[in-house]
């Protein structure tokens, strides 16, 4: 499985996990969390696109490839360009240095995956 394929798989796995957790005894907590995140991601003083760009940067700092893939997909849906996502990633590098830079391939693979391109 190449980089873009692994990013699609990561997003699918995250969705499957969330679905499994919804039917578990903790489904109520997950539902509350989803309502909170939907509210926090809604357009406000910052647009949804800008919030997704921030989330991409945070996901890189946290080293969460599934999160990178999820937020790249959401950023694309919100109208973000590849260069906007890359620029947000470099803000993560400013704040986190080498560790964020080491996860840059996850960003590039996620962009390719969610744009339907090869890396």
C-alpha atoms as an extended CHARMM CRD file, in Angstrom:
* protein
*
       119  EXT
         1         1  UNK       CA              0.0000000000        0.0000000000        0.0000000000  PROA      1               0.0000000000
         2         2  UNK       CA              1.5220000000        3.3410000000       -1.0410000000  PROA      2               0.0000000000
         3         3  UNK       CA              1.3160000000        6.6160000000        0.8990000000  PROA      3               0.0000000000
         4         4  UNK       CA             -1.9610000000        7.9390000000       -0.5530000000  PROA      4               0.0000000000
         5         5  UNK       CA             -3.6030000000        4.5110000000       -0.2100000000  PROA      5               0.0000000000
         6         6  UNK       CA             -2.5070000000        4.3070000000        3.4190000000  PROA      6               0.0000000000
         7         7  UNK       CA             -4.0330000000        7.7460000000        4.0740000000  PROA      7               0.0000000000
         8         8  UNK       CA             -7.3700000000        6.6510000000        2.6140000000  PROA      8               0.0000000000
         9         9  UNK       CA             -7.1830000000        3.5040000000        4.7390000000  PROA      9               0.0000000000
        10        10  UNK       CA             -6.3860000000        5.6070000000        7.8190000000  PROA      10              0.0000000000
        11        11  UNK       CA             -9.4890000000        7.7370000000        7.2600000000  PROA      11              0.0000000000
        12        12  UNK       CA            -11.6290000000        4.6450000000        6.6650000000  PROA      12              0.0000000000
        13        13  UNK       CA            -10.2750000000        2.9960000000        9.8150000000  PROA      13              0.0000000000
        14        14  UNK       CA            -11.0530000000        6.1070000000       11.8560000000  PROA      14              0.0000000000
        15        15  UNK       CA            -14.6320000000        6.1240000000       10.5130000000  PROA      15              0.0000000000
        16        16  UNK       CA            -15.0260000000        2.4100000000       11.2940000000  PROA      16              0.0000000000
        17        17  UNK       CA            -13.7260000000        2.9210000000       14.8230000000  PROA      17              0.0000000000
        18        18  UNK       CA            -16.1480000000        5.7920000000       15.4060000000  PROA      18              0.0000000000
        19        19  UNK       CA            -19.0150000000        3.6450000000       14.1120000000  PROA      19              0.0000000000
        20        20  UNK       CA            -18.0510000000        0.7940000000       16.4480000000  PROA      20              0.0000000000
        21        21  UNK       CA            -17.8020000000        3.1700000000       19.3970000000  PROA      21              0.0000000000
        22        22  UNK       CA            -21.2260000000        4.6720000000       18.6400000000  PROA      22              0.0000000000
        23        23  UNK       CA            -22.8640000000        1.3170000000       19.3040000000  PROA      23              0.0000000000
        24        24  UNK       CA            -20.8220000000        0.7100000000       22.4440000000  PROA      24              0.0000000000
        25        25  UNK       CA            -21.9340000000        1.7590000000       25.9290000000  PROA      25              0.0000000000
        26        26  UNK       CA            -20.0620000000        5.0360000000       25.3740000000  PROA      26              0.0000000000
        27        27  UNK       CA            -22.1400000000        6.0950000000       22.3640000000  PROA      27              0.0000000000
        28        28  UNK       CA            -23.7330000000        8.9420000000       24.3090000000  PROA      28              0.0000000000
        29        29  UNK       CA            -20.3640000000       10.4890000000       25.0930000000  PROA      29              0.0000000000
        30        30  UNK       CA            -19.3120000000       10.1520000000       21.4640000000  PROA      30              0.0000000000
        31        31  UNK       CA            -22.5500000000       11.8120000000       20.3430000000  PROA      31              0.0000000000
        32        32  UNK       CA            -21.8840000000       14.7090000000       22.7210000000  PROA      32              0.0000000000
        33        33  UNK       CA            -18.3340000000       15.0280000000       21.4050000000  PROA      33              0.0000000000
        34        34  UNK       CA            -19.5950000000       15.0520000000       17.8030000000  PROA      34              0.0000000000
        35        35  UNK       CA            -22.0780000000       17.8460000000       18.5990000000  PROA      35              0.0000000000
        36        36  UNK       CA            -19.2760000000       19.8250000000       20.2330000000  PROA      36              0.0000000000
        37        37  UNK       CA            -16.8930000000       19.3640000000       17.3020000000  PROA      37              0.0000000000
        38        38  UNK       CA            -19.6130000000       20.2440000000       14.7750000000  PROA      38              0.0000000000
        39        39  UNK       CA            -20.2910000000       23.4530000000       16.6910000000  PROA      39              0.0000000000
        40        40  UNK       CA            -16.5950000000       24.2800000000       17.0490000000  PROA      40              0.0000000000
        41        41  UNK       CA            -15.9660000000       23.6630000000       13.3240000000  PROA      41              0.0000000000
        42        42  UNK       CA            -18.9230000000       25.7810000000       12.1690000000  PROA      42              0.0000000000
        43        43  UNK       CA            -18.2570000000       29.0780000000       10.4380000000  PROA      43              0.0000000000
        44        44  UNK       CA            -17.8470000000       31.9010000000       12.9210000000  PROA      44              0.0000000000
        45        45  UNK       CA            -15.1780000000       34.5690000000       13.1710000000  PROA      45              0.0000000000
        46        46  UNK       CA            -12.9880000000       31.9450000000       11.5070000000  PROA      46              0.0000000000
        47        47  UNK       CA            -14.2890000000       30.0620000000        8.4930000000  PROA      47              0.0000000000
        48        48  UNK       CA            -14.5540000000       26.2790000000        8.4480000000  PROA      48              0.0000000000
        49        49  UNK       CA            -11.6800000000       26.2370000000        5.9590000000  PROA      49              0.0000000000
        50        50  UNK       CA             -9.4100000000       28.1750000000        8.3110000000  PROA      50              0.0000000000
        51        51  UNK       CA            -10.3490000000       25.9440000000       11.2230000000  PROA      51              0.0000000000
        52        52  UNK       CA             -9.4430000000       22.8700000000        9.1640000000  PROA      52              0.0000000000
        53        53  UNK       CA             -6.0820000000       24.4350000000        8.2670000000  PROA      53              0.0000000000
        54        54  UNK       CA             -5.4320000000       24.9580000000       11.9760000000  PROA      54              0.0000000000
        55        55  UNK       CA             -6.4640000000       21.3450000000       12.6460000000  PROA      55              0.0000000000
        56        56  UNK       CA             -3.9950000000       20.1140000000       10.0030000000  PROA      56              0.0000000000
        57        57  UNK       CA             -1.1820000000       21.9820000000       11.7250000000  PROA      57              0.0000000000
        58        58  UNK       CA             -2.1560000000       20.6150000000       15.1300000000  PROA      58              0.0000000000
        59        59  UNK       CA             -2.4640000000       17.0690000000       13.7590000000  PROA      59              0.0000000000
        60        60  UNK       CA              1.0700000000       17.3230000000       12.3850000000  PROA      60              0.0000000000
        61        61  UNK       CA              2.4030000000       18.5580000000       15.7360000000  PROA      61              0.0000000000
        62        62  UNK       CA              0.6060000000       15.6960000000       17.4980000000  PROA      62              0.0000000000
        63        63  UNK       CA              1.9360000000       13.1830000000       14.9340000000  PROA      63              0.0000000000
        64        64  UNK       CA             -1.5580000000       11.8080000000       14.2240000000  PROA      64              0.0000000000
        65        65  UNK       CA             -1.6270000000       10.5600000000       10.6270000000  PROA      65              0.0000000000
        66        66  UNK       CA             -5.3050000000        9.5950000000       10.8270000000  PROA      66              0.0000000000
        67        67  UNK       CA             -6.0700000000       13.1240000000       12.0100000000  PROA      67              0.0000000000
        68        68  UNK       CA             -3.9960000000       14.6160000000        9.1880000000  PROA      68              0.0000000000
        69        69  UNK       CA             -5.9090000000       12.5610000000        6.6350000000  PROA      69              0.0000000000
        70        70  UNK       CA             -9.2940000000       13.4020000000        8.1620000000  PROA      70              0.0000000000
        71        71  UNK       CA             -8.6090000000       17.1410000000        8.3040000000  PROA      71              0.0000000000
        72        72  UNK       CA             -7.0830000000       17.2460000000        4.8080000000  PROA      72              0.0000000000
        73        73  UNK       CA            -10.2840000000       15.6720000000        3.4880000000  PROA      73              0.0000000000
        74        74  UNK       CA            -12.3580000000       18.1980000000        5.4410000000  PROA      74              0.0000000000
        75        75  UNK       CA            -10.1620000000       21.1240000000        4.3610000000  PROA      75              0.0000000000
        76        76  UNK       CA            -10.5320000000       20.1470000000        0.7100000000  PROA      76              0.0000000000
        77        77  UNK       CA            -14.3070000000       19.9570000000        1.1640000000  PROA      77              0.0000000000
        78        78  UNK       CA            -14.1820000000       23.4480000000        2.7170000000  PROA      78              0.0000000000
        79        79  UNK       CA            -12.3140000000       24.8040000000       -0.3220000000  PROA      79              0.0000000000
        80        80  UNK       CA             -8.6980000000       24.7600000000        0.8680000000  PROA      80              0.0000000000
        81        81  UNK       CA             -5.9840000000       24.6360000000       -1.7720000000  PROA      81              0.0000000000
        82        82  UNK       CA             -2.9850000000       22.3370000000       -1.6110000000  PROA      82              0.0000000000
        83        83  UNK       CA             -0.7110000000       25.3210000000       -1.0190000000  PROA      83              0.0000000000
        84        84  UNK       CA             -2.8750000000       26.5910000000        1.8530000000  PROA      84              0.0000000000
        85        85  UNK       CA             -2.5940000000       23.1880000000        3.5200000000  PROA      85              0.0000000000
        86        86  UNK       CA              1.1720000000       23.1070000000        2.9600000000  PROA      86              0.0000000000
        87        87  UNK       CA              1.5450000000       26.6220000000        4.3570000000  PROA      87              0.0000000000
        88        88  UNK       CA             -0.4440000000       25.6360000000        7.4540000000  PROA      88              0.0000000000
        89        89  UNK       CA              1.8870000000       22.6480000000        7.7970000000  PROA      89              0.0000000000
        90        90  UNK       CA              4.9080000000       24.9270000000        7.8350000000  PROA      90              0.0000000000
        91        91  UNK       CA              3.3480000000       26.8640000000       10.7130000000  PROA      91              0.0000000000
        92        92  UNK       CA              3.3730000000       23.5290000000       12.5590000000  PROA      92              0.0000000000
        93        93  UNK       CA              7.0670000000       23.1820000000       11.7150000000  PROA      93              0.0000000000
        94        94  UNK       CA              7.6970000000       26.6720000000       13.1330000000  PROA      94              0.0000000000
        95        95  UNK       CA              6.1130000000       25.6050000000       16.4110000000  PROA      95              0.0000000000
        96        96  UNK       CA              7.3020000000       21.9940000000       16.6010000000  PROA      96              0.0000000000
        97        97  UNK       CA             10.4560000000       21.8790000000       14.4880000000  PROA      97              0.0000000000
        98        98  UNK       CA             11.8010000000       18.6140000000       13.1330000000  PROA      98              0.0000000000
        99        99  UNK       CA              9.0920000000       16.3230000000       14.4940000000  PROA      99              0.0000000000
       100       100  UNK       CA              6.3860000000       18.1740000000       12.5280000000  PROA      100             0.0000000000
       101       101  UNK       CA              8.6120000000       18.2470000000        9.4610000000  PROA      101             0.0000000000
       102       102  UNK       CA              9.0370000000       14.4810000000        9.7780000000  PROA      102             0.0000000000
       103       103  UNK       CA              5.2570000000       14.0850000000        9.3670000000  PROA      103             0.0000000000
       104       104  UNK       CA              5.0920000000       16.2510000000        6.2330000000  PROA      104             0.0000000000
       105       105  UNK       CA              4.9400000000       13.1260000000        4.0490000000  PROA      105             0.0000000000
       106       106  UNK       CA              1.6380000000       12.2440000000        5.7360000000  PROA      106             0.0000000000
       107       107  UNK       CA              0.2650000000       15.6050000000        4.6100000000  PROA      107             0.0000000000
       108       108  UNK       CA              1.4680000000       15.1650000000        1.0340000000  PROA      108             0.0000000000
       109       109  UNK       CA              0.0890000000       11.6170000000        0.9060000000  PROA      109             0.0000000000
       110       110  UNK       CA             -3.2600000000       12.7240000000        2.3580000000  PROA      110             0.0000000000
       111       111  UNK       CA             -3.5760000000       15.5420000000       -0.1850000000  PROA      111             0.0000000000
       112       112  UNK       CA             -2.8510000000       13.1290000000       -3.0190000000  PROA      112             0.0000000000
       113       113  UNK       CA             -5.2630000000       10.5520000000       -1.5990000000  PROA      113             0.0000000000
       114       114  UNK       CA             -8.1640000000       12.9200000000       -1.1220000000  PROA      114             0.0000000000
       115       115  UNK       CA             -7.5800000000       14.6430000000       -4.4520000000  PROA      115             0.0000000000
       116       116  UNK       CA             -7.5120000000       11.2030000000       -6.1450000000  PROA      116             0.0000000000
       117       117  UNK       CA             -3.9130000000       11.5680000000       -7.3170000000  PROA      117             0.0000000000
       118       118  UNK       CA             -0.7440000000        9.5310000000       -7.0410000000  PROA      118             0.0000000000
       119       119  UNK       CA              1.9290000000       10.9070000000       -4.7400000000  PROA      119             0.0000000000
